[in-house]
Amino acid sequence: MKFFEVWVADGRYRGDKPLTYSYAEKLAPFTVVTVDLRGRAITGFIYQEVKKPEFAAKPIKAVMSQTPLPWQCFELARWLSDYYSCSLGDSLRQFAPSKPTIRRGSDGHELAETGPLQLELDKPLTSDQKKALNFIRKSKHVTTLLHGDTGTGKTRVYLELAQETLNAGQSVILLTPEIALTTQLAAAVDQQLPSPAYILHSQLTAAARKKIWLAILEATEPVVVIGPRSALFSPVKDLGLIVLDEAHEPAYKQEQTPRYNAVRVASQLGTLTKAKVVLGTATPNVADYYLAERRKAIVRMTQPAMGDKHTDVKSQVIDLKDRTNFRQNPYLSDSLIEAAKKTLAAKKQVIIYLNRRGSARQILCQNCGWQALCPNCDLPLIYHGDEHLIRCHTCGFTDKPPAACPVCGSLDIIYRSIGTKALVEAVAKVFPEYRIQRFDSDNDVGERVHELYSKLKSGEIDILVGTQLLAKGFDLPHLGLVGIISADSSMGLPDFTAEERSFQLLYQIIGRVGRGHGQGQVIVQTYDTKSAILLAALARDWSNFYKNALAERQTFRFPPFAYLLKSVVRRATANGAQNASENVKKLLRRSALAVEIIGPTPSFYGRRGKYFYWQLVVKSKQREHLTKLAREVPADWTVDLDPANLL
């Protein structure tokens, strides 16, 4: 009998040393095995053979594969544990072939019938695409930001780089922010690349995921792995290229332990393996752009991939304050209704877009567009009806709701929002003869956007009503009109990323038209017709938006000018949550580190079910100060380093 130290890939193991198990045969380091941990079968990775221990060692239950886990996986797990202040068991769990909780799904490779993706791969590369390829090939940096406007052919650049990587005998990881977007990318890969392509995502059954994971591990030829952020942890050997498409998307941030950002993890994996990392986006995150700009690691693409024909977009801004614009319907302006009728009559599709995430209890003046903002943070104040207070969810500032607008004196102060289901009903009343489909996170199986993508692309659905799912990188050749119900909604969120996210979503949803398929039109309804964010998105003016956003971040000490740590506590009573927060604040202050502690304050979603949530936010110019504090926070708190938002 032989004995081996095994690293256990399970979050419930909080130790920092491997556990000892027995096995009858010799096993190589990093061999993937199944072991027993507290009565459950868990994936483990062999560390090394050791002498017989003084205690009775449990036997290794099974050897999953004789092929060892690639060396960089373990190195990346160690880094993940240190950088995001989590246990090694939690970080190793990311590399296991199946996760304990798998959502319902299928065991097939394809997510939906997509038909061929019209990339026109036989067409010559544009000069911008050639420039981007040469820049990335010659770059001395691990990570390159490919800043390409919508419709400039970033996918073609990814595939050209992937082909070169495969020809060199190396493998490729292609990431998308959502499972839905893997459909398009998988179709493009099937069309162009000869190597085996594996799709890994959480909607696979546990058995299917394990089968695909083992096929990647045991592959003897270069492979292509496609999937959302978790595909980063697939056991790929000889990695040469990592691509993150739509790299600005918040979905690249994991919201469970370890709360990693896939952009940072990909860059670290690229550093370990010397693989090139490409961050592709039309609307880079402000912090990412700032860092890439300092390293001179940005390549720009503005030239339409399908030529200049049909790339102009006609735009119209409708003032929501002027209710004479809404004689036919309370949510759809007369102009939007008339434009939709013309578009539908021409056999074109219409998108009616609502950012439901922005359904916060905003406080707006319907007469002049004034909005209640925090005097300390310049972030929107949110109304809480149960307390009849307006509150800043970042610093805790509170006040009474205004009885009248402080700018114009109007008594017409509104607190309003609408959901997608109500919007669908409103649209159906106006257009009863057309095929309408709702797309949001509440869609049932069979009605999700990736499952209906072939119908969307062929034009079988006339009117698409939905949320930010529709703003992603879908190519809809029959689309003629985009109507935005309220451009202000996401700007009403009390968060430092609200304006950035608003610009990105507006830019992306506007970018669904004007992609070379035909004349496009956009109608935007807003309370603030002079909004700098809105005007920059309509003008496709990234530079002006970035300049203003960066200045504001610097003024209020938000990333990239400071690092953030968000800690959240859950208690059965509001007083319990507040007291726990005050105690932890005192604990953190004792560290005497150069940090700024903000709060405590109720979380944006302060009550969920029977529990109350409070949070603390810590800022520092030194990230290592925050990793130290993260380990001081009690174990029953949620700790998030580099949070995607402070909601």
ZAMARGU-4260 file (C-alpha; in steps of 0.2 Angstrom, whole numbers, plus 5000, padded with zeros to 4 digits):
<rodrens>
0) 5000/5000/5000 | 5006/5017/4995 | 5002/5034/5003 | 4999/5051/4995 | 4996/5069/5000
5) 4980/5075/4991 | 4974/5093/4988 | 4955/5092/4990 | 4945/5103/4978 | 4931/5107/4990
10) 4926/5124/4999 | 4922/5115/5015 | 4940/5110/5018 | 4948/5126/5026 | 4965/5119/5029
15) 4981/5125/5020 | 4989/5108/5019 | 4985/5092/5009 | 4976/5077/5016 | 4984/5060/5016
20) 4975/5045/5008 | 4981/5027/5003 | 4981/5018/4986 | 4988/5002/4980 | 4998/5008/4965
25) 5010/5022/4962 | 5002/5039/4956 | 5010/5053/4948 | 5009/5071/4955 | 4993/5080/4949
30) 4984/5064/4945 | 4965/5067/4946 | 4957/5056/4959 | 4941/5054/4969 | 4942/5054/4988
35) 4930/5054/5003 | 4928/5070/5013 | 4916/5069/5027 | 4905/5056/5018 | 4905/5064/5001
40) 4915/5060/4986 | 4926/5074/4981 | 4938/5078/4967 | 4956/5078/4973 | 4973/5081/4965
45) 4989/5070/4970 | 5002/5081/4977 | 5016/5069/4982 | 5019/5051/4989 | 5023/5051/5007
50) 5028/5038/5021 | 5015/5028/5030 | 5006/5040/5042 | 5003/5036/5061 | 4985/5037/5058
55) 4973/5026/5048 | 4972/5034/5030 | 4956/5033/5020 | 4958/5025/5003 | 4957/5034/4987
60) 4940/5029/4980 | 4945/5030/4961 | 4957/5037/4949 | 4948/5048/4937 | 4962/5049/4924
65) 4980/5044/4923 | 4983/5060/4914 | 4990/5073/4926 | 4982/5090/4928 | 4992/5103/4919
70) 5005/5112/4930 | 4998/5129/4928 | 4981/5124/4935 | 4989/5122/4952 | 4999/5137/4951
75) 4984/5147/4946 | 4974/5140/4961 | 4987/5146/4973 | 4987/5163/4965 | 4968/5163/4966
80) 4968/5159/4984 | 4981/5173/4989 | 4974/5186/4977 | 4955/5184/4982 | 4958/5179/5000
85) 4950/5162/5000 | 4954/5145/5005 | 4964/5134/4993 | 4950/5121/4994 | 4938/5135/4987
90) 4951/5139/4973 | 4955/5121/4968 | 4936/5118/4967 | 4936/5129/4951 | 4947/5116/4943
95) 4936/5100/4947 | 4928/5092/4932 | 4910/5094/4939 | 4903/5106/4952 | 4891/5101/4966
100) 4877/5112/4960 | 4873/5110/4942 | 4858/5119/4934 | 4846/5110/4923 | 4852/5107/4906
105) 4857/5095/4892 | 4872/5085/4888 | 4874/5090/4870 | 4888/5100/4863 | 4878/5113/4854
110) 4867/5125/4864 | 4855/5129/4849 | 4853/5128/4831 | 4861/5143/4824 | 4864/5141/4806
115) 4880/5147/4798 | 4887/5163/4806 | 4889/5176/4792 | 4907/5182/4795 | 4911/5181/4777
120) 4928/5173/4781 | 4933/5172/4763 | 4932/5191/4762 | 4949/5200/4763 | 4953/5207/4780
125) 4950/5225/4783 | 4965/5237/4786 | 4959/5238/4804 | 4959/5219/4806 | 4976/5218/4799
130) 4983/5232/4811 | 4975/5223/4826 | 4982/5206/4821 | 5000/5213/4819 | 4999/5223/4835
135) 4994/5208/4845 | 5007/5197/4837 | 5021/5209/4840 | 5015/5215/4858 | 5027/5212/4872
140) 5013/5213/4884 | 5003/5197/4890 | 4987/5206/4888 | 4980/5217/4874 | 4964/5227/4874
145) 4956/5226/4857 | 4945/5241/4857 | 4934/5238/4842 | 4917/5247/4838 | 4902/5236/4836
150) 4902/5229/4818 | 4921/5231/4815 | 4924/5212/4815 | 4932/5208/4831 | 4927/5189/4830
155) 4936/5188/4814 | 4952/5194/4823 | 4949/5181/4836 | 4947/5167/4824 | 4963/5172/4814
160) 4973/5172/4830 | 4966/5155/4835 | 4970/5148/4818 | 4988/5154/4820 | 4989/5147/4838
165) 4982/5130/4833 | 4994/5129/4818 | 5009/5132/4831 | 5003/5117/4840 | 4995/5126/4855
170) 4977/5127/4862 | 4965/5141/4863 | 4952/5146/4876 | 4938/5158/4870 | 4927/5166/4883
175) 4910/5174/4882 | 4901/5183/4896 | 4885/5173/4894 | 4881/5155/4889 | 4869/5163/4876
180) 4884/5170/4866 | 4893/5154/4865 | 4881/5149/4852 | 4887/5162/4839 | 4905/5159/4843
185) 4904/5140/4842 | 4896/5141/4825 | 4910/5152/4819 | 4923/5140/4826 | 4915/5125/4818
190) 4915/5135/4802 | 4933/5140/4802 | 4944/5130/4814 | 4949/5112/4811 | 4954/5107/4829
195) 4941/5099/4841 | 4930/5112/4850 | 4923/5109/4867 | 4909/5119/4875 | 4910/5120/4894
200) 4896/5128/4904 | 4885/5126/4919 | 4869/5121/4910 | 4877/5104/4905 | 4873/5089/4916
205) 4886/5084/4929 | 4890/5068/4918 | 4891/5078/4902 | 4903/5091/4910 | 4914/5078/4917
210) 4915/5069/4900 | 4920/5085/4891 | 4932/5090/4905 | 4941/5073/4904 | 4942/5074/4885
215) 4951/5091/4886 | 4963/5084/4899 | 4967/5068/4889 | 4968/5077/4872 | 4984/5074/4863
220) 4981/5087/4850 | 4978/5106/4852 | 4960/5110/4857 | 4948/5125/4857 | 4938/5127/4873
225) 4923/5139/4872 | 4912/5145/4887 | 4908/5158/4900 | 4921/5162/4914 | 4922/5145/4921
230) 4930/5138/4905 | 4946/5147/4911 | 4949/5133/4923 | 4948/5119/4910 | 4963/5107/4910
235) 4971/5114/4894 | 4989/5109/4890 | 5000/5120/4879 | 4989/5135/4880 | 4994/5149/4868
240) 4979/5161/4867 | 4965/5167/4878 | 4951/5178/4872 | 4938/5187/4882 | 4924/5193/4870
245) 4913/5207/4877 | 4927/5210/4890 | 4917/5224/4899 | 4903/5213/4904 | 4899/5211/4923
250) 4896/5193/4920 | 4915/5190/4920 | 4914/5193/4939 | 4910/5178/4949 | 4898/5182/4963
255) 4902/5166/4974 | 4918/5162/4983 | 4931/5164/4976 | 4924/5181/4969 | 4936/5182/4955
260) 4936/5193/4940 | 4940/5183/4924 | 4949/5197/4916 | 4962/5197/4930 | 4963/5178/4931
265) 4965/5177/4912 | 4980/5189/4913 | 4988/5179/4927 | 4985/5163/4917 | 4993/5171/4902
270) 5008/5176/4913 | 5010/5158/4919 | 5009/5150/4902 | 5016/5164/4891 | 4999/5163/4881
275) 4993/5179/4873 | 4977/5187/4881 | 4965/5197/4871 | 4951/5208/4879 | 4939/5212/4865
280) 4926/5225/4868 | 4918/5241/4860 | 4915/5249/4877 | 4930/5245/4889 | 4928/5246/4907
285) 4936/5263/4913 | 4948/5255/4925 | 4954/5242/4912 | 4956/5255/4899 | 4966/5266/4911
290) 4978/5252/4915 | 4980/5246/4897 | 4983/5264/4891 | 4997/5266/4904 | 5005/5250/4896
295) 5002/5256/4878 | 4993/5239/4876 | 4977/5245/4866 | 4974/5243/4848 | 4959/5252/4840
300) 4947/5246/4827 | 4934/5258/4819 | 4932/5252/4802 | 4915/5243/4798 | 4919/5225/4793
305) 4906/5224/4780 | 4910/5241/4772 | 4902/5258/4775 | 4886/5253/4767 | 4871/5254/4779
310) 4881/5259/4794 | 4873/5276/4798 | 4860/5275/4811 | 4846/5288/4812 | 4843/5293/4830
315) 4829/5303/4839 | 4828/5308/4857 | 4810/5309/4865 | 4808/5319/4881 | 4798/5309/4894
320) 4794/5325/4903 | 4783/5331/4889 | 4768/5319/4891 | 4761/5326/4874 | 4773/5314/4866
325) 4763/5299/4874 | 4745/5301/4867 | 4743/5283/4862 | 4752/5274/4876 | 4759/5278/4893
330) 4776/5269/4889 | 4778/5270/4870 | 4779/5287/4863 | 4769/5292/4847 | 4786/5293/4837
335) 4791/5276/4843 | 4774/5268/4838 | 4774/5276/4821 | 4792/5271/4818 | 4789/5253/4823
340) 4774/5252/4812 | 4784/5257/4797 | 4798/5246/4802 | 4786/5231/4804 | 4777/5235/4787
345) 4794/5234/4779 | 4797/5216/4786 | 4810/5222/4798 | 4812/5218/4817 | 4810/5229/4831
350) 4818/5229/4848 | 4809/5237/4863 | 4823/5238/4876 | 4821/5241/4895 | 4835/5241/4908
355) 4825/5232/4921 | 4840/5232/4932 | 4837/5250/4934 | 4820/5249/4942 | 4827/5257/4957
360) 4815/5269/4966 | 4822/5284/4958 | 4818/5302/4963 | 4815/5312/4948 | 4807/5329/4943
365) 4795/5326/4929 | 4795/5344/4925 | 4814/5348/4923 | 4823/5331/4925 | 4831/5335/4942
370) 4837/5319/4951 | 4841/5318/4970 | 4860/5314/4972 | 4870/5311/4987 | 4880/5327/4992
375) 4895/5316/4997 | 4896/5303/4983 | 4887/5312/4969 | 4877/5295/4967 | 4858/5294/4966
380) 4848/5293/4982 | 4836/5279/4983 | 4818/5280/4991 | 4813/5268/5004 | 4794/5268/5007
385) 4795/5258/5023 | 4805/5272/5032 | 4800/5286/5020 | 4818/5291/5018 | 4830/5294/5004
390) 4847/5285/5007 | 4864/5284/4999 | 4869/5266/4999 | 4887/5270/4998 | 4890/5282/5013
395) 4874/5281/5022 | 4868/5298/5020 | 4849/5300/5023 | 4836/5314/5021 | 4818/5316/5019
400) 4810/5315/5002 | 4808/5332/4994 | 4790/5339/4993 | 4795/5349/4978 | 4809/5350/4966
405) 4823/5361/4973 | 4828/5367/4955 | 4811/5372/4947 | 4799/5371/4962 | 4788/5359/4953
410) 4777/5347/4964 | 4778/5334/4951 | 4791/5322/4959 | 4790/5304/4953 | 4795/5287/4959
415) 4792/5276/4945 | 4797/5260/4936 | 4790/5247/4924 | 4794/5228/4922 | 4796/5219/4906
420) 4780/5209/4908 | 4770/5224/4909 | 4779/5232/4895 | 4775/5216/4884 | 4757/5219/4888
425) 4758/5237/4883 | 4766/5233/4866 | 4754/5219/4863 | 4739/5231/4864 | 4747/5242/4851
430) 4753/5228/4839 | 4741/5213/4842 | 4745/5206/4824 | 4763/5204/4826 | 4774/5190/4834
435) 4781/5197/4851 | 4794/5188/4862 | 4800/5193/4879 | 4818/5191/4883 | 4825/5193/4901
440) 4832/5182/4915 | 4814/5175/4919 | 4812/5166/4903 | 4808/5148/4904 | 4818/5134/4896
445) 4815/5134/4878 | 4812/5153/4877 | 4829/5159/4881 | 4838/5170/4869 | 4851/5157/4864
450) 4838/5144/4862 | 4827/5155/4850 | 4842/5163/4841 | 4839/5155/4825 | 4821/5161/4825
455) 4828/5179/4829 | 4841/5178/4816 | 4829/5172/4802 | 4816/5186/4807 | 4802/5174/4813
460) 4800/5185/4828 | 4794/5203/4824 | 4796/5212/4841 | 4809/5208/4854 | 4805/5215/4871
465) 4818/5213/4884 | 4832/5218/4896 | 4851/5219/4894 | 4852/5202/4887 | 4847/5210/4870
470) 4862/5222/4872 | 4875/5208/4870 | 4884/5204/4854 | 4870/5196/4844 | 4870/5199/4825
475) 4852/5201/4819 | 4852/5205/4800 | 4833/5209/4800 | 4833/5222/4814 | 4828/5239/4808
480) 4823/5249/4824 | 4828/5249/4842 | 4817/5258/4855 | 4824/5262/4872 | 4810/5265/4884
485) 4819/5275/4898 | 4838/5279/4895 | 4839/5285/4913 | 4835/5270/4922 | 4852/5262/4924
490) 4859/5279/4928 | 4847/5279/4943 | 4857/5266/4953 | 4867/5272/4968 | 4884/5265/4962
495) 4900/5272/4955 | 4899/5261/4940 | 4881/5266/4936 | 4886/5279/4922 | 4899/5267/4915
500) 4886/5253/4914 | 4873/5265/4907 | 4885/5270/4893 | 4890/5252/4889 | 4872/5246/4888
505) 4866/5261/4878 | 4881/5260/4866 | 4878/5241/4864 | 4859/5241/4861 | 4861/5255/4849
510) 4875/5245/4840 | 4862/5231/4836 | 4858/5241/4821 | 4869/5249/4808 | 4880/5234/4806
515) 4879/5234/4787 | 4863/5224/4785 | 4851/5239/4781 | 4847/5257/4787 | 4845/5257/4806
520) 4835/5268/4817 | 4836/5271/4836 | 4822/5281/4846 | 4828/5285/4864 | 4815/5290/4878
525) 4823/5300/4892 | 4820/5313/4906 | 4836/5321/4902 | 4838/5325/4884 | 4855/5334/4887
530) 4862/5319/4897 | 4881/5318/4893 | 4880/5299/4894 | 4866/5298/4882 | 4873/5310/4870
535) 4890/5301/4870 | 4882/5284/4867 | 4872/5291/4852 | 4887/5299/4845 | 4898/5283/4848
540) 4910/5295/4857 | 4920/5284/4869 | 4934/5296/4871 | 4923/5310/4879 | 4914/5298/4890
545) 4930/5290/4896 | 4938/5307/4900 | 4923/5313/4910 | 4921/5296/4919 | 4940/5295/4924
550) 4940/5313/4931 | 4925/5308/4942 | 4933/5292/4948 | 4948/5302/4953 | 4938/5315/4962
555) 4929/5302/4973 | 4943/5290/4974 | 4935/5275/4965 | 4945/5262/4954 | 4957/5264/4945
560) 4963/5276/4958 | 4959/5265/4973 | 4955/5247/4977 | 4939/5242/4985 | 4934/5229/4997
565) 4915/5226/5001 | 4910/5216/5016 | 4892/5211/5019 | 4883/5204/5034 | 4867/5195/5035
570) 4856/5194/5051 | 4839/5190/5057 | 4835/5208/5062 | 4840/5225/5056 | 4848/5230/5073
575) 4858/5213/5073 | 4865/5218/5056 | 4869/5235/5061 | 4877/5230/5077 | 4888/5217/5069
580) 4893/5230/5056 | 4898/5243/5069 | 4908/5229/5078 | 4918/5224/5062 | 4921/5242/5058
585) 4930/5244/5075 | 4939/5228/5072 | 4946/5234/5055 | 4951/5251/5062 | 4962/5243/5074
590) 4973/5237/5059 | 4980/5255/5058 | 4982/5252/5039 | 4981/5266/5026 | 4963/5263/5022
595) 4946/5273/5021 | 4931/5264/5029 | 4914/5269/5023 | 4898/5265/5032 | 4891/5254/5038
600) 4875/5256/5029 | 4861/5245/5023 | 4864/5236/5007 | 4855/5242/4992 | 4844/5227/4993
605) 4843/5229/5012 | 4830/5215/5016 | 4829/5199/5006 | 4817/5186/5013 | 4818/5185/5032
610) 4836/5192/5033 | 4843/5210/5034 | 4859/5215/5025 | 4872/5228/5030 | 4888/5232/5022
615) 4905/5240/5024 | 4916/5247/5010 | 4935/5249/5012 | 4946/5259/5000 | 4964/5259/4999
620) 4978/5263/4986 | 4987/5247/4992 | 4978/5232/4987 | 4988/5221/5000 | 4980/5231/5014
625) 4963/5225/5008 | 4969/5207/5007 | 4975/5208/5025 | 4959/5215/5031 | 4949/5203/5021
630) 4956/5189/5032 | 4951/5199/5048 | 4933/5199/5043 | 4922/5185/5052 | 4919/5169/5043
635) 4900/5172/5042 | 4902/5188/5032 | 4903/5189/5013 | 4919/5197/5007 | 4922/5204/4990
640) 4938/5211/4984 | 4937/5221/4968 | 4918/5221/4968 | 4910/5224/4951 | 4898/5236/4960
645) 4893/5242/4978 | 4875/5238/4976
</rodrens>
